[in-house]
């Protein structure tokens, strides 16, 4: 799984000009399920993200996690993070999971965080064409690839 994590002061999802979901402060996660991801990747990445210490403490050091400050989480599916751009100018998305598997693991990711951590998780609509408004705070943007991280453990 690949995640682009952004510390945000606001994030909204619209479909056809209608507001679908919104958070006012916390993390925005663009989440890609790849063809070789399994449930273990979901749990690893979810736990990593909610514990990631990227919020400022009283000394303005990035030392606090989403859990510690009680903010919200927006999770948006984004298969294009699996783009392979090594050849030519048109990206290949063969590394992305098939839609049925992608949606299953995406929903598992959201459900797992909601149940285990009781965090307010909002989400986009899987497979829909969405307009995403992200107000990045800091700016702080982190990219995590579960397959690369797990190999180094």
C-alpha angles and dihedrals in degrees: 000000000000122000131186105201121196129184104228141185089203139002128181136182121207130182116192090347092304118121109241101173142348143185125194101205136002135056132340112204123194102199129198124187112206126206094257098047120121135185090274088064090053094053094042094051096041092051091045094051098048090048096044107124101222102126121094123254125208090285091053092250119138094247108125132082133215088258093055097049099038098229129150135265130220115196119192125180113235117174091177089078085078091063116142108209099169095108127045126333100285112083120233118221099191090119091063118096120255110266096256093053092040093054093045094053093040090055091044089053092053095042093047093054093045094050100038099040105021089227120157101250121187122185147190124242113273112244095002126126102248138180109223123196113195125180102197114209120213086355094268118168124164128182120206126184109191093204092056095042095048091052090059096052 
